[in-house]
Structure formats: C-alpha cells, structure tokens
Amino acid sequence: MLFQIGEQIKKERKRRKISQLAVANDLGMSRTTISLIEAGTVQDIGVRKLIRILAYFGLELRVRPAGMPPTLDELREDQ
C-alpha cells in the first residue's frame, strides 16, 4: 500500500514539476524522506506526516474494507 501511495505522490510531484528538495523544504522534512516515501521503501512514517504530504499535493487518503473491488469513481481516476 505504501508503494502505491508513494507512486501517486511522485506522479503528482512530477506533474507539477516540483523537486523532491522543494517539497522537503516546504514541509520541513528531508529530501531523503520524500524519496523513500515515493519509492515505497520508507521504514517508518507517521500518519500525520503522510497526510501533510498528501495535503500539499491536494491528495487524500481513503479507507475502505480490504478485498473490496474498486468503485467506478476509483477506476475512472486511474485512467
């Protein structure tokens, strides 16, 4: 799951043409942390930190029951 979240963060950052360093500086984090999150290899990240990064890009975290198929809206967003 963190890998998918990281991919979406990276995709949005690149779409906006913002460097990892700029994101890190704006949020008071290290560039390494941003890089690890984008790669999905971060060992430990707090929910508040993750929500701050998502909010920075206008993204949100959604929760749904495990194993449920994606909604029509989610499928449309992926296209």
mmCIF file of the N, C-alpha and C atoms, coordinates in Angstrom:
data_MODEL
# 
_entry.id   MODEL 
# 
loop_
_atom_site.group_PDB 
_atom_site.id 
_atom_site.type_symbol 
_atom_site.label_atom_id 
_atom_site.label_alt_id 
_atom_site.label_comp_id 
_atom_site.label_asym_id 
_atom_site.label_entity_id 
_atom_site.label_seq_id 
_atom_site.pdbx_PDB_ins_code 
_atom_site.Cartn_x 
_atom_site.Cartn_y 
_atom_site.Cartn_z 
_atom_site.occupancy 
_atom_site.B_iso_or_equiv 
_atom_site.pdbx_formal_charge 
_atom_site.auth_seq_id 
_atom_site.auth_comp_id 
_atom_site.auth_asym_id 
_atom_site.auth_atom_id 
_atom_site.pdbx_PDB_model_num 
ATOM 1   N N  . MET A 1 1  ? 0.805   -1.182 0.000   1.00 0.00 ? 1  MET A N  1 
ATOM 2   C CA . MET A 1 1  ? 0.000   0.000  0.000   1.00 0.00 ? 1  MET A CA 1 
ATOM 3   C C  . MET A 1 1  ? 0.860   1.263  0.000   1.00 0.00 ? 1  MET A C  1 
ATOM 4   N N  . LEU A 1 2  ? 1.924   1.281  0.804   1.00 0.00 ? 2  LEU A N  1 
ATOM 5   C CA . LEU A 1 2  ? 2.787   2.467  0.800   1.00 0.00 ? 2  LEU A CA 1 
ATOM 6   C C  . LEU A 1 2  ? 3.426   2.694  -0.554  1.00 0.00 ? 2  LEU A C  1 
ATOM 7   N N  . PHE A 1 3  ? 3.687   1.604  -1.270  1.00 0.00 ? 3  PHE A N  1 
ATOM 8   C CA . PHE A 1 3  ? 4.261   1.748  -2.611  1.00 0.00 ? 3  PHE A CA 1 
ATOM 9   C C  . PHE A 1 3  ? 3.291   2.493  -3.524  1.00 0.00 ? 3  PHE A C  1 
ATOM 10  N N  . GLN A 1 4  ? 2.012   2.147  -3.464  1.00 0.00 ? 4  GLN A N  1 
ATOM 11  C CA . GLN A 1 4  ? 1.008   2.806  -4.302  1.00 0.00 ? 4  GLN A CA 1 
ATOM 12  C C  . GLN A 1 4  ? 0.833   4.268  -3.915  1.00 0.00 ? 4  GLN A C  1 
ATOM 13  N N  . ILE A 1 5  ? 0.848   4.551  -2.630  1.00 0.00 ? 5  ILE A N  1 
ATOM 14  C CA . ILE A 1 5  ? 0.740   5.932  -2.164  1.00 0.00 ? 5  ILE A CA 1 
ATOM 15  C C  . ILE A 1 5  ? 1.941   6.727  -2.648  1.00 0.00 ? 5  ILE A C  1 
ATOM 16  N N  . GLY A 1 6  ? 3.123   6.139  -2.507  1.00 0.00 ? 6  GLY A N  1 
ATOM 17  C CA . GLY A 1 6  ? 4.345   6.799  -2.963  1.00 0.00 ? 6  GLY A CA 1 
ATOM 18  C C  . GLY A 1 6  ? 4.332   7.074  -4.457  1.00 0.00 ? 6  GLY A C  1 
ATOM 19  N N  . GLU A 1 7  ? 3.827   6.129  -5.226  1.00 0.00 ? 7  GLU A N  1 
ATOM 20  C CA . GLU A 1 7  ? 3.732   6.328  -6.676  1.00 0.00 ? 7  GLU A CA 1 
ATOM 21  C C  . GLU A 1 7  ? 2.830   7.507  -7.013  1.00 0.00 ? 7  GLU A C  1 
ATOM 22  N N  . GLN A 1 8  ? 1.715   7.632  -6.317  1.00 0.00 ? 8  GLN A N  1 
ATOM 23  C CA . GLN A 1 8  ? 0.793   8.740  -6.575  1.00 0.00 ? 8  GLN A CA 1 
ATOM 24  C C  . GLN A 1 8  ? 1.412   10.079 -6.185  1.00 0.00 ? 8  GLN A C  1 
ATOM 25  N N  . ILE A 1 9  ? 2.131   10.107 -5.072  1.00 0.00 ? 9  ILE A N  1 
ATOM 26  C CA . ILE A 1 9  ? 2.814   11.331 -4.653  1.00 0.00 ? 9  ILE A CA 1 
ATOM 27  C C  . ILE A 1 9  ? 3.847   11.726 -5.698  1.00 0.00 ? 9  ILE A C  1 
ATOM 28  N N  . LYS A 1 10 ? 4.642   10.761 -6.141  1.00 0.00 ? 10 LYS A N  1 
ATOM 29  C CA . LYS A 1 10 ? 5.680   11.038 -7.149  1.00 0.00 ? 10 LYS A CA 1 
ATOM 30  C C  . LYS A 1 10 ? 5.050   11.517 -8.454  1.00 0.00 ? 10 LYS A C  1 
ATOM 31  N N  . LYS A 1 11 ? 3.988   10.868 -8.876  1.00 0.00 ? 11 LYS A N  1 
ATOM 32  C CA . LYS A 1 11 ? 3.303   11.245 -10.110 1.00 0.00 ? 11 LYS A CA 1 
ATOM 33  C C  . LYS A 1 11 ? 2.811   12.693 -10.044 1.00 0.00 ? 11 LYS A C  1 
ATOM 34  N N  . GLU A 1 12 ? 2.209   13.050 -8.913  1.00 0.00 ? 12 GLU A N  1 
ATOM 35  C CA . GLU A 1 12 ? 1.696   14.422 -8.761  1.00 0.00 ? 12 GLU A CA 1 
ATOM 36  C C  . GLU A 1 12 ? 2.833   15.428 -8.657  1.00 0.00 ? 12 GLU A C  1 
ATOM 37  N N  . ARG A 1 13 ? 3.908   15.077 -7.976  1.00 0.00 ? 13 ARG A N  1 
ATOM 38  C CA . ARG A 1 13 ? 5.058   15.981 -7.863  1.00 0.00 ? 13 ARG A CA 1 
ATOM 39  C C  . ARG A 1 13 ? 5.670   16.255 -9.226  1.00 0.00 ? 13 ARG A C  1 
ATOM 40  N N  . LYS A 1 14 ? 5.824   15.202 -10.022 1.00 0.00 ? 14 LYS A N  1 
ATOM 41  C CA . LYS A 1 14 ? 6.403   15.368 -11.353 1.00 0.00 ? 14 LYS A CA 1 
ATOM 42  C C  . LYS A 1 14 ? 5.457   16.143 -12.273 1.00 0.00 ? 14 LYS A C  1 
ATOM 43  N N  . ARG A 1 15 ? 4.155   15.889 -12.132 1.00 0.00 ? 15 ARG A N  1 
ATOM 44  C CA . ARG A 1 15 ? 3.181   16.614 -12.948 1.00 0.00 ? 15 ARG A CA 1 
ATOM 45  C C  . ARG A 1 15 ? 3.279   18.116 -12.689 1.00 0.00 ? 15 ARG A C  1 
ATOM 46  N N  . ARG A 1 16 ? 3.525   18.462 -11.448 1.00 0.00 ? 16 ARG A N  1 
ATOM 47  C CA . ARG A 1 16 ? 3.641   19.875 -11.066 1.00 0.00 ? 16 ARG A CA 1 
ATOM 48  C C  . ARG A 1 16 ? 5.051   20.432 -11.268 1.00 0.00 ? 16 ARG A C  1 
ATOM 49  N N  . LYS A 1 17 ? 5.974   19.543 -11.653 1.00 0.00 ? 17 LYS A N  1 
ATOM 50  C CA . LYS A 1 17 ? 7.374   19.934 -11.895 1.00 0.00 ? 17 LYS A CA 1 
ATOM 51  C C  . LYS A 1 17 ? 8.009   20.560 -10.653 1.00 0.00 ? 17 LYS A C  1 
ATOM 52  N N  . ILE A 1 18 ? 7.829   19.858 -9.528  1.00 0.00 ? 18 ILE A N  1 
ATOM 53  C CA . ILE A 1 18 ? 8.407   20.283 -8.255  1.00 0.00 ? 18 ILE A CA 1 
ATOM 54  C C  . ILE A 1 18 ? 9.465   19.260 -7.860  1.00 0.00 ? 18 ILE A C  1 
ATOM 55  N N  . SER A 1 19 ? 10.603  19.714 -7.408  1.00 0.00 ? 19 SER A N  1 
ATOM 56  C CA . SER A 1 19 ? 11.661  18.794 -6.997  1.00 0.00 ? 19 SER A CA 1 
ATOM 57  C C  . SER A 1 19 ? 11.368  18.213 -5.616  1.00 0.00 ? 19 SER A C  1 
ATOM 58  N N  . GLN A 1 20 ? 11.990  17.079 -5.342  1.00 0.00 ? 20 GLN A N  1 
ATOM 59  C CA . GLN A 1 20 ? 11.867  16.484 -4.011  1.00 0.00 ? 20 GLN A CA 1 
ATOM 60  C C  . GLN A 1 20 ? 12.404  17.440 -2.949  1.00 0.00 ? 20 GLN A C  1 
ATOM 61  N N  . LEU A 1 21 ? 13.474  18.142 -3.274  1.00 0.00 ? 21 LEU A N  1 
ATOM 62  C CA . LEU A 1 21 ? 14.065  19.076 -2.324  1.00 0.00 ? 21 LEU A CA 1 
ATOM 63  C C  . LEU A 1 21 ? 13.098  20.210 -2.001  1.00 0.00 ? 21 LEU A C  1 
ATOM 64  N N  . ALA A 1 22 ? 12.400  20.719 -3.000  1.00 0.00 ? 22 ALA A N  1 
ATOM 65  C CA . ALA A 1 22 ? 11.431  21.800 -2.770  1.00 0.00 ? 22 ALA A CA 1 
ATOM 66  C C  . ALA A 1 22 ? 10.297  21.320 -1.867  1.00 0.00 ? 22 ALA A C  1 
ATOM 67  N N  . VAL A 1 23 ? 9.798   20.119 -2.118  1.00 0.00 ? 23 VAL A N  1 
ATOM 68  C CA . VAL A 1 23 ? 8.736   19.554 -1.277  1.00 0.00 ? 23 VAL A CA 1 
ATOM 69  C C  . VAL A 1 23 ? 9.254   19.417 0.154   1.00 0.00 ? 23 VAL A C  1 
ATOM 70  N N  . ALA A 1 24 ? 10.437  18.848 0.292   1.00 0.00 ? 24 ALA A N  1 
ATOM 71  C CA . ALA A 1 24 ? 11.029  18.643 1.610   1.00 0.00 ? 24 ALA A CA 1 
ATOM 72  C C  . ALA A 1 24 ? 11.185  19.970 2.351   1.00 0.00 ? 24 ALA A C  1 
ATOM 73  N N  . ASN A 1 25 ? 11.701  20.971 1.685   1.00 0.00 ? 25 ASN A N  1 
ATOM 74  C CA . ASN A 1 25 ? 11.890  22.281 2.308   1.00 0.00 ? 25 ASN A CA 1 
ATOM 75  C C  . ASN A 1 25 ? 10.555  22.901 2.702   1.00 0.00 ? 25 ASN A C  1 
ATOM 76  N N  . ASP A 1 26 ? 9.564   22.818 1.827   1.00 0.00 ? 26 ASP A N  1 
ATOM 77  C CA . ASP A 1 26 ? 8.250   23.399 2.119   1.00 0.00 ? 26 ASP A CA 1 
ATOM 78  C C  . ASP A 1 26 ? 7.581   22.732 3.312   1.00 0.00 ? 26 ASP A C  1 
ATOM 79  N N  . LEU A 1 27 ? 7.835   21.433 3.498   1.00 0.00 ? 27 LEU A N  1 
ATOM 80  C CA . LEU A 1 27 ? 7.186   20.676 4.568   1.00 0.00 ? 27 LEU A CA 1 
ATOM 81  C C  . LEU A 1 27 ? 8.071   20.467 5.794   1.00 0.00 ? 27 LEU A C  1 
ATOM 82  N N  . GLY A 1 28 ? 9.303   20.958 5.745   1.00 0.00 ? 28 GLY A N  1 
ATOM 83  C CA . GLY A 1 28 ? 10.207  20.800 6.881   1.00 0.00 ? 28 GLY A CA 1 
ATOM 84  C C  . GLY A 1 28 ? 10.659  19.369 7.088   1.00 0.00 ? 28 GLY A C  1 
ATOM 85  N N  . MET A 1 29 ? 10.852  18.654 5.976   1.00 0.00 ? 29 MET A N  1 
ATOM 86  C CA . MET A 1 29 ? 11.308  17.266 6.020   1.00 0.00 ? 29 MET A CA 1 
ATOM 87  C C  . MET A 1 29 ? 12.605  17.156 5.232   1.00 0.00 ? 29 MET A C  1 
ATOM 88  N N  . SER A 1 30 ? 13.219  15.993 5.278   1.00 0.00 ? 30 SER A N  1 
ATOM 89  C CA . SER A 1 30 ? 14.423  15.784 4.481   1.00 0.00 ? 30 SER A CA 1 
ATOM 90  C C  . SER A 1 30 ? 14.050  15.290 3.079   1.00 0.00 ? 30 SER A C  1 
ATOM 91  N N  . ARG A 1 31 ? 14.925  15.561 2.121   1.00 0.00 ? 31 ARG A N  1 
ATOM 92  C CA . ARG A 1 31 ? 14.710  15.078 0.765   1.00 0.00 ? 31 ARG A CA 1 
ATOM 93  C C  . ARG A 1 31 ? 14.738  13.555 0.750   1.00 0.00 ? 31 ARG A C  1 
ATOM 94  N N  . THR A 1 32 ? 15.575  12.973 1.604   1.00 0.00 ? 32 THR A N  1 
ATOM 95  C CA . THR A 1 32 ? 15.660  11.516 1.698   1.00 0.00 ? 32 THR A CA 1 
ATOM 96  C C  . THR A 1 32 ? 14.324  10.920 2.115   1.00 0.00 ? 32 THR A C  1 
ATOM 97  N N  . THR A 1 33 ? 13.652  11.548 3.054   1.00 0.00 ? 33 THR A N  1 
ATOM 98  C CA . THR A 1 33 ? 12.341  11.059 3.487   1.00 0.00 ? 33 THR A CA 1 
ATOM 99  C C  . THR A 1 33 ? 11.353  11.071 2.327   1.00 0.00 ? 33 THR A C  1 
ATOM 100 N N  . ILE A 1 34 ? 11.328  12.159 1.578   1.00 0.00 ? 34 ILE A N  1 
ATOM 101 C CA . ILE A 1 34 ? 10.419  12.261 0.428   1.00 0.00 ? 34 ILE A CA 1 
ATOM 102 C C  . ILE A 1 34 ? 10.760  11.172 -0.589  1.00 0.00 ? 34 ILE A C  1 
ATOM 103 N N  . SER A 1 35 ? 12.038  10.973 -0.837  1.00 0.00 ? 35 SER A N  1 
ATOM 104 C CA . SER A 1 35 ? 12.475  9.953  -1.788  1.00 0.00 ? 35 SER A CA 1 
ATOM 105 C C  . SER A 1 35 ? 12.048  8.556  -1.352  1.00 0.00 ? 35 SER A C  1 
ATOM 106 N N  . LEU A 1 36 ? 12.245  8.232  -0.076  1.00 0.00 ? 36 LEU A N  1 
ATOM 107 C CA . LEU A 1 36 ? 11.872  6.918  0.445   1.00 0.00 ? 36 LEU A CA 1 
ATOM 108 C C  . LEU A 1 36 ? 10.363  6.691  0.384   1.00 0.00 ? 36 LEU A C  1 
ATOM 109 N N  . ILE A 1 37 ? 9.596   7.732  0.668   1.00 0.00 ? 37 ILE A N  1 
ATOM 110 C CA . ILE A 1 37 ? 8.136   7.623  0.587   1.00 0.00 ? 37 ILE A CA 1 
ATOM 111 C C  . ILE A 1 37 ? 7.717   7.362  -0.846  1.00 0.00 ? 37 ILE A C  1 
ATOM 112 N N  . GLU A 1 38 ? 8.269   8.115  -1.785  1.00 0.00 ? 38 GLU A N  1 
ATOM 113 C CA . GLU A 1 38 ? 7.925   7.925  -3.195  1.00 0.00 ? 38 GLU A CA 1 
ATOM 114 C C  . GLU A 1 38 ? 8.295   6.525  -3.686  1.00 0.00 ? 38 GLU A C  1 
ATOM 115 N N  . ALA A 1 39 ? 9.390   5.986  -3.183  1.00 0.00 ? 39 ALA A N  1 
ATOM 116 C CA . ALA A 1 39 ? 9.837   4.656  -3.593  1.00 0.00 ? 39 ALA A CA 1 
ATOM 117 C C  . ALA A 1 39 ? 9.080   3.542  -2.861  1.00 0.00 ? 39 ALA A C  1 
ATOM 118 N N  . GLY A 1 40 ? 8.331   3.916  -1.826  1.00 0.00 ? 40 GLY A N  1 
ATOM 119 C CA . GLY A 1 40 ? 7.605   2.915  -1.052  1.00 0.00 ? 40 GLY A CA 1 
ATOM 120 C C  . GLY A 1 40 ? 8.500   2.094  -0.153  1.00 0.00 ? 40 GLY A C  1 
ATOM 121 N N  . THR A 1 41 ? 9.682   2.619  0.146   1.00 0.00 ? 41 THR A N  1 
ATOM 122 C CA . THR A 1 41 ? 10.644  1.878  0.962   1.00 0.00 ? 41 THR A CA 1 
ATOM 123 C C  . THR A 1 41 ? 10.885  2.503  2.329   1.00 0.00 ? 41 THR A C  1 
ATOM 124 N N  . VAL A 1 42 ? 10.110  3.516  2.675   1.00 0.00 ? 42 VAL A N  1 
ATOM 125 C CA . VAL A 1 42 ? 10.269  4.155  3.980   1.00 0.00 ? 42 VAL A CA 1 
ATOM 126 C C  . VAL A 1 42 ? 9.949   3.132  5.060   1.00 0.00 ? 42 VAL A C  1 
ATOM 127 N N  . GLN A 1 43 ? 10.790  3.068  6.085   1.00 0.00 ? 43 GLN A N  1 
ATOM 128 C CA . GLN A 1 43 ? 10.622  2.070  7.141   1.00 0.00 ? 43 GLN A CA 1 
ATOM 129 C C  . GLN A 1 43 ? 9.539   2.456  8.137   1.00 0.00 ? 43 GLN A C  1 
ATOM 130 N N  . ASP A 1 44 ? 9.465   3.731  8.477   1.00 0.00 ? 44 ASP A N  1 
ATOM 131 C CA . ASP A 1 44 ? 8.509   4.172  9.481   1.00 0.00 ? 44 ASP A CA 1 
ATOM 132 C C  . ASP A 1 44 ? 8.091   5.600  9.158   1.00 0.00 ? 44 ASP A C  1 
ATOM 133 N N  . ILE A 1 45 ? 6.802   5.812  8.997   1.00 0.00 ? 45 ILE A N  1 
ATOM 134 C CA . ILE A 1 45 ? 6.290   7.162  8.751   1.00 0.00 ? 45 ILE A CA 1 
ATOM 135 C C  . ILE A 1 45 ? 5.008   7.348  9.537   1.00 0.00 ? 45 ILE A C  1 
ATOM 136 N N  . GLY A 1 46 ? 4.909   8.484  10.180  1.00 0.00 ? 46 GLY A N  1 
ATOM 137 C CA . GLY A 1 46 ? 3.701   8.779  10.938  1.00 0.00 ? 46 GLY A CA 1 
ATOM 138 C C  . GLY A 1 46 ? 2.560   9.167  10.008  1.00 0.00 ? 46 GLY A C  1 
ATOM 139 N N  . VAL A 1 47 ? 1.359   8.904  10.452  1.00 0.00 ? 47 VAL A N  1 
ATOM 140 C CA . VAL A 1 47 ? 0.182   9.225  9.647   1.00 0.00 ? 47 VAL A CA 1 
ATOM 141 C C  . VAL A 1 47 ? 0.083   10.727 9.423   1.00 0.00 ? 47 VAL A C  1 
ATOM 142 N N  . ARG A 1 48 ? 0.375   11.500 10.420  1.00 0.00 ? 48 ARG A N  1 
ATOM 143 C CA . ARG A 1 48 ? 0.298   12.964 10.272  1.00 0.00 ? 48 ARG A CA 1 
ATOM 144 C C  . ARG A 1 48 ? 1.259   13.469 9.213   1.00 0.00 ? 48 ARG A C  1 
ATOM 145 N N  . LYS A 1 49 ? 2.453   12.913 9.187   1.00 0.00 ? 49 LYS A N  1 
ATOM 146 C CA . LYS A 1 49 ? 3.436   13.317 8.185   1.00 0.00 ? 49 LYS A CA 1 
ATOM 147 C C  . LYS A 1 49 ? 2.935   12.948 6.783   1.00 0.00 ? 49 LYS A C  1 
ATOM 148 N N  . LEU A 1 50 ? 2.410   11.758 6.645   1.00 0.00 ? 50 LEU A N  1 
ATOM 149 C CA . LEU A 1 50 ? 1.890   11.307 5.359   1.00 0.00 ? 50 LEU A CA 1 
ATOM 150 C C  . LEU A 1 50 ? 0.721   12.186 4.903   1.00 0.00 ? 50 LEU A C  1 
ATOM 151 N N  . ILE A 1 51 ? -0.172  12.517 5.825   1.00 0.00 ? 51 ILE A N  1 
ATOM 152 C CA . ILE A 1 51 ? -1.312  13.370 5.487   1.00 0.00 ? 51 ILE A CA 1 
ATOM 153 C C  . ILE A 1 51 ? -0.844  14.767 5.079   1.00 0.00 ? 51 ILE A C  1 
ATOM 154 N N  . ARG A 1 52 ? 0.201   15.287 5.722   1.00 0.00 ? 52 ARG A N  1 
ATOM 155 C CA . ARG A 1 52 ? 0.749   16.602 5.334   1.00 0.00 ? 52 ARG A CA 1 
ATOM 156 C C  . ARG A 1 52 ? 1.267   16.576 3.900   1.00 0.00 ? 52 ARG A C  1 
ATOM 157 N N  . ILE A 1 53 ? 1.951   15.496 3.538   1.00 0.00 ? 53 ILE A N  1 
ATOM 158 C CA . ILE A 1 53 ? 2.475   15.383 2.174   1.00 0.00 ? 53 ILE A CA 1 
ATOM 159 C C  . ILE A 1 53 ? 1.319   15.293 1.179   1.00 0.00 ? 53 ILE A C  1 
ATOM 160 N N  . LEU A 1 54 ? 0.330   14.463 1.487   1.00 0.00 ? 54 LEU A N  1 
ATOM 161 C CA . LEU A 1 54 ? -0.816  14.324 0.595   1.00 0.00 ? 54 LEU A CA 1 
ATOM 162 C C  . LEU A 1 54 ? -1.551  15.656 0.445   1.00 0.00 ? 54 LEU A C  1 
ATOM 163 N N  . ALA A 1 55 ? -1.763  16.354 1.546   1.00 0.00 ? 55 ALA A N  1 
ATOM 164 C CA . ALA A 1 55 ? -2.458  17.643 1.504   1.00 0.00 ? 55 ALA A CA 1 
ATOM 165 C C  . ALA A 1 55 ? -1.678  18.659 0.672   1.00 0.00 ? 55 ALA A C  1 
ATOM 166 N N  . TYR A 1 56 ? -0.370  18.620 0.746   1.00 0.00 ? 56 TYR A N  1 
ATOM 167 C CA . TYR A 1 56 ? 0.491   19.519 -0.032  1.00 0.00 ? 56 TYR A CA 1 
ATOM 168 C C  . TYR A 1 56 ? 0.172   19.414 -1.526  1.00 0.00 ? 56 TYR A C  1 
ATOM 169 N N  . PHE A 1 57 ? -0.143  18.198 -1.959  1.00 0.00 ? 57 PHE A N  1 
ATOM 170 C CA . PHE A 1 57 ? -0.435  17.961 -3.371  1.00 0.00 ? 57 PHE A CA 1 
ATOM 171 C C  . PHE A 1 57 ? -1.932  17.907 -3.675  1.00 0.00 ? 57 PHE A C  1 
ATOM 172 N N  . GLY A 1 58 ? -2.762  18.192 -2.672  1.00 0.00 ? 58 GLY A N  1 
ATOM 173 C CA . GLY A 1 58 ? -4.197  18.144 -2.887  1.00 0.00 ? 58 GLY A CA 1 
ATOM 174 C C  . GLY A 1 58 ? -4.725  16.728 -3.035  1.00 0.00 ? 58 GLY A C  1 
ATOM 175 N N  . LEU A 1 59 ? -4.031  15.775 -2.414  1.00 0.00 ? 59 LEU A N  1 
ATOM 176 C CA . LEU A 1 59 ? -4.439  14.375 -2.437  1.00 0.00 ? 59 LEU A CA 1 
ATOM 177 C C  . LEU A 1 59 ? -5.017  14.008 -1.080  1.00 0.00 ? 59 LEU A C  1 
ATOM 178 N N  . GLU A 1 60 ? -5.745  12.905 -1.029  1.00 0.00 ? 60 GLU A N  1 
ATOM 179 C CA . GLU A 1 60 ? -6.298  12.442 0.233   1.00 0.00 ? 60 GLU A CA 1 
ATOM 180 C C  . GLU A 1 60 ? -6.141  10.938 0.359   1.00 0.00 ? 60 GLU A C  1 
ATOM 181 N N  . LEU A 1 61 ? -6.172  10.473 1.579   1.00 0.00 ? 61 LEU A N  1 
ATOM 182 C CA . LEU A 1 61 ? -6.080  9.052  1.874   1.00 0.00 ? 61 LEU A CA 1 
ATOM 183 C C  . LEU A 1 61 ? -7.495  8.527  2.088   1.00 0.00 ? 61 LEU A C  1 
ATOM 184 N N  . ARG A 1 62 ? -7.830  7.449  1.405   1.00 0.00 ? 62 ARG A N  1 
ATOM 185 C CA . ARG A 1 62 ? -9.157  6.856  1.533   1.00 0.00 ? 62 ARG A CA 1 
ATOM 186 C C  . ARG A 1 62 ? -9.042  5.498  2.206   1.00 0.00 ? 62 ARG A C  1 
ATOM 187 N N  . VAL A 1 63 ? -10.061 5.162  2.974   1.00 0.00 ? 63 VAL A N  1 
ATOM 188 C CA . VAL A 1 63 ? -10.099 3.877  3.656   1.00 0.00 ? 63 VAL A CA 1 
ATOM 189 C C  . VAL A 1 63 ? -11.351 3.135  3.200   1.00 0.00 ? 63 VAL A C  1 
ATOM 190 N N  . ARG A 1 64 ? -11.169 1.850  2.876   1.00 0.00 ? 64 ARG A N  1 
ATOM 191 C CA . ARG A 1 64 ? -12.307 1.011  2.511   1.00 0.00 ? 64 ARG A CA 1 
ATOM 192 C C  . ARG A 1 64 ? -11.989 -0.405 2.959   1.00 0.00 ? 64 ARG A C  1 
ATOM 193 N N  . PRO A 1 65 ? -12.997 -1.243 3.055   1.00 0.00 ? 65 PRO A N  1 
ATOM 194 C CA . PRO A 1 65 ? -12.755 -2.613 3.504   1.00 0.00 ? 65 PRO A CA 1 
ATOM 195 C C  . PRO A 1 65 ? -11.769 -3.347 2.592   1.00 0.00 ? 65 PRO A C  1 
ATOM 196 N N  . ALA A 1 66 ? -10.896 -4.117 3.201   1.00 0.00 ? 66 ALA A N  1 
ATOM 197 C CA . ALA A 1 66 ? -9.908  -4.889 2.448   1.00 0.00 ? 66 ALA A CA 1 
ATOM 198 C C  . ALA A 1 66 ? -10.608 -5.878 1.530   1.00 0.00 ? 66 ALA A C  1 
ATOM 199 N N  . GLY A 1 67 ? -10.071 -6.039 0.345   1.00 0.00 ? 67 GLY A N  1 
ATOM 200 C CA . GLY A 1 67 ? -10.590 -7.007 -0.598  1.00 0.00 ? 67 GLY A CA 1 
ATOM 201 C C  . GLY A 1 67 ? -11.761 -6.532 -1.430  1.00 0.00 ? 67 GLY A C  1 
ATOM 202 N N  . MET A 1 68 ? -12.251 -5.337 -1.137  1.00 0.00 ? 68 MET A N  1 
ATOM 203 C CA . MET A 1 68 ? -13.375 -4.808 -1.913  1.00 0.00 ? 68 MET A CA 1 
ATOM 204 C C  . MET A 1 68 ? -12.870 -4.359 -3.281  1.00 0.00 ? 68 MET A C  1 
ATOM 205 N N  . PRO A 1 69 ? -13.631 -4.614 -4.327  1.00 0.00 ? 69 PRO A N  1 
ATOM 206 C CA . PRO A 1 69 ? -13.216 -4.149 -5.649  1.00 0.00 ? 69 PRO A CA 1 
ATOM 207 C C  . PRO A 1 69 ? -13.286 -2.619 -5.700  1.00 0.00 ? 69 PRO A C  1 
ATOM 208 N N  . PRO A 1 70 ? -12.501 -2.001 -6.580  1.00 0.00 ? 70 PRO A N  1 
ATOM 209 C CA . PRO A 1 70 ? -12.536 -0.539 -6.680  1.00 0.00 ? 70 PRO A CA 1 
ATOM 210 C C  . PRO A 1 70 ? -13.905 -0.055 -7.148  1.00 0.00 ? 70 PRO A C  1 
ATOM 211 N N  . THR A 1 71 ? -14.245 1.149  -6.715  1.00 0.00 ? 71 THR A N  1 
ATOM 212 C CA . THR A 1 71 ? -15.500 1.754  -7.147  1.00 0.00 ? 71 THR A CA 1 
ATOM 213 C C  . THR A 1 71 ? -15.338 2.268  -8.572  1.00 0.00 ? 71 THR A C  1 
ATOM 214 N N  . LEU A 1 72 ? -16.446 2.603  -9.199  1.00 0.00 ? 72 LEU A N  1 
ATOM 215 C CA . LEU A 1 72 ? -16.407 3.157  -10.550 1.00 0.00 ? 72 LEU A CA 1 
ATOM 216 C C  . LEU A 1 72 ? -15.609 4.456  -10.569 1.00 0.00 ? 72 LEU A C  1 
ATOM 217 N N  . ASP A 1 73 ? -15.785 5.284  -9.557  1.00 0.00 ? 73 ASP A N  1 
ATOM 218 C CA . ASP A 1 73 ? -15.027 6.538  -9.471  1.00 0.00 ? 73 ASP A CA 1 
ATOM 219 C C  . ASP A 1 73 ? -13.525 6.274  -9.378  1.00 0.00 ? 73 ASP A C  1 
ATOM 220 N N  . GLU A 1 74 ? -13.133 5.271  -8.596  1.00 0.00 ? 74 GLU A N  1 
ATOM 221 C CA . GLU A 1 74 ? -11.708 4.938  -8.481  1.00 0.00 ? 74 GLU A CA 1 
ATOM 222 C C  . GLU A 1 74 ? -11.146 4.450  -9.795  1.00 0.00 ? 74 GLU A C  1 
ATOM 223 N N  . LEU A 1 75 ? -11.906 3.657  -10.516 1.00 0.00 ? 75 LEU A N  1 
ATOM 224 C CA . LEU A 1 75 ? -11.462 3.183  -11.830 1.00 0.00 ? 75 LEU A CA 1 
ATOM 225 C C  . LEU A 1 75 ? -11.300 4.337  -12.800 1.00 0.00 ? 75 LEU A C  1 
ATOM 226 N N  . ARG A 1 76 ? -12.218 5.277  -12.759 1.00 0.00 ? 76 ARG A N  1 
ATOM 227 C CA . ARG A 1 76 ? -12.125 6.457  -13.629 1.00 0.00 ? 76 ARG A CA 1 
ATOM 228 C C  . ARG A 1 76 ? -10.919 7.311  -13.311 1.00 0.00 ? 76 ARG A C  1 
ATOM 229 N N  . GLU A 1 77 ? -10.600 7.445  -12.015 1.00 0.00 ? 77 GLU A N  1 
ATOM 230 C CA . GLU A 1 77 ? -9.441  8.232  -11.607 1.00 0.00 ? 77 GLU A CA 1 
ATOM 231 C C  . GLU A 1 77 ? -8.134  7.625  -12.110 1.00 0.00 ? 77 GLU A C  1 
ATOM 232 N N  . ASP A 1 78 ? -8.077  6.325  -12.215 1.00 0.00 ? 78 ASP A N  1 
ATOM 233 C CA . ASP A 1 78 ? -6.864  5.637  -12.642 1.00 0.00 ? 78 ASP A CA 1 
ATOM 234 C C  . ASP A 1 78 ? -6.581  5.797  -14.125 1.00 0.00 ? 78 ASP A C  1 
ATOM 235 N N  . GLN A 1 79 ? -7.569  6.253  -14.876 1.00 0.00 ? 79 GLN A N  1 
ATOM 236 C CA . GLN A 1 79 ? -7.377  6.370  -16.332 1.00 0.00 ? 79 GLN A CA 1 
ATOM 237 C C  . GLN A 1 79 ? -6.788  7.680  -16.727 1.00 0.00 ? 79 GLN A C  1 
# 
